[in-house]
Amino acid sequence: MNPGTDVWVNGRPVRAATGSSVAAALLDAGIGAFRTSVHGEARGPLCGMGICHECRVTINGVPHRRACVELARHDMRVETGVASEEISWRDGAAAEPAEDALEQLEADIAVVGAGPAGIAAAVSAAERGRRVVLLDSAAEPGGQIWRHRRGYPVPSDAGRWLRRLERSGAQIIRGAAVVDARALMTGGFELFAERGGQEEGGALRVSAARVVIATGARELFLPFPGWTLPGVIGVGGAQALLKLGAPFAGKRVVVAGTGPLLLPVAAALARSGARLAVVAEQAERRAVTRFALGLWREPRTLLDAARYRAAFPGTRYVTGTWVVRAGGDDALREVTLTDGRTERTLPCDVLCTAFGLVPSTELARLLGCTTRDGAVISHDGGETSIPGVYCAGELAGVGGAELALAEGELSGLSAAGACHGSDARVRRLEARRAAGRTRAAALAHAFAPRAALRALPTPETIICRCEDVPLGALRPEWTARQAKLYTRAGMGPCQGRVCGAALEFLFGWPPDAVRPPIEPVLASTLCAGGASAPAELATYA
């Protein structure tokens, strides 16, 4: 018997593996459509990490919970949007979310994001005696790259850092989504967060002298006909779902997109029993080869790539090839690929596709930090244009875990007042950061999405998945603000995190201004702040 717990899904019991997410439990039960869109289309998970909000379900009577970040618990009651109108629970009306008291914490340093960069920052500062609060929306620290289920082995590279984190004295706040932040007139900063899911939900305010932002990055999704079908998920989304228990064994899978992440995800899927049809990289072979040759000083990286490729020896890895469209009725059935000359259609149950990563800069921009080319600008020690605010990792530019760790250490040391240029450790970290940034620039150049991808969506293709806005409703001469006003594009639950980057790629529109709350939040959480809640949030309560 599969160890785990029983949850109720649309009135029937489903066995959920220990530590698995609700999304994984639903997929394991053969449920691929989690909700219906505003125009009645079936939708399933896309990002797998709480960004896109396509996996929203009702849990214990509370609607709009993200199934990919909620862990399955005993006797949990789940309704999918597809069936919610037909289901009524035997135990009466849905429970109303409770109004919780506002919890308040004080710290010397608040770190937002518990991926490699945030963990390194929190550890470096806490080990120097600073009071550190580390906030992350996930159930366990580690971020996307070190995501793991509680009670299961952690990735080898992560173990040392996670153990240091536990010993460091930093206070770890799991399941806390920061929805607002502001500088205080008296000095320092205030963060406002919603804690946990429906069982542990509540409001949290953290006051800190300094803030380190390590909110990472999210996948770049570019629209094409059929990309909203259940079964079309992100490359990193597939990795996240797999790590939290989603089954892929026996599924016909196509991996198509761009970047080095294709290889480890394809390898993990193959090891899980998926039937890989093809792994398609949109960058040309010459660009991929040039990038690989540039890694000659990093034999470990090249060895890792060779090991990943060896995990799916019977599957073709092709370059200069990308998705044209996906087909199906209420779910994905086939995928069409092209190399720019000919097309090939493959039967497919799961398409894993994304076109690189986009820094998650919303919190930093809300605090006023300067950005350039979509990334936050930082100076020596990781300090941004706002004194007392530091950044580290992917939001300063996508560059991988090793670069994130180096920047996290530097930011943590700097925020703790212990970053001195004459220190040998600091000099080594600065050298690692410089090398990492050089490699990141080469990666961005080699795997830049090709111009031909702009021609994929038709006028009927949905661009904003939250509000079902098609390409034909948008005008190239608009701005992102005008698109919001005229069509609601970017105004749904994901708040433009999916369509915003796509619209910037398609039309060159820079992102619109950031306003709180930067993530959807329960009204009860806002009300818990009372009169002392941030002024901006009080208008929502």
Secondary structure, DSSP 4 states (H G I P E B T S, - for coil): ---EEEEEETTEEEEEETT-BHHHHHHHTT----EE-TTS-EE--SSSSSSS-TTEEEETTEEEEETTTSBP-TT-EEEETTTGGG---TT-SPPPPPPPPPEEEEEEEEEE--SHHHHHHHHHHHTTT--EEEE-SSSSSSTTTT---TTSPPPHHHHHHHHHHHHH-PEEETTEEEEEEEE-TTSSEEEEEEESSTTT-EEEEEEEEEEEE---EEE-----TTTTSTTEE-HHHHHHHHHTT---TT-EEEEEEESTTHHHHHHHHHHTT-EEEEEEESS-HHHHHHHHHTTTT-HHHHHHHHHHHHTSTTSEEEES-EEEEEEESSSEEEEEEE-SS-EEEEE-SEEEEEE-EEE--HHHHHTT--EETTEE---GGGB-SSTTEEE-GGGG----HHHHHHHHHHHHHHHTT---TT-HHHHHHHHHHHHHHHHHHHHHHHTPPPGGGGG---TTSEEETTTTEEGGG--TTS-HHHHHHHH-TT-STTTTTTHHHHHHHHH-PPPPPP-S-SS---HHHHHHTGGGS-HHHHTT-
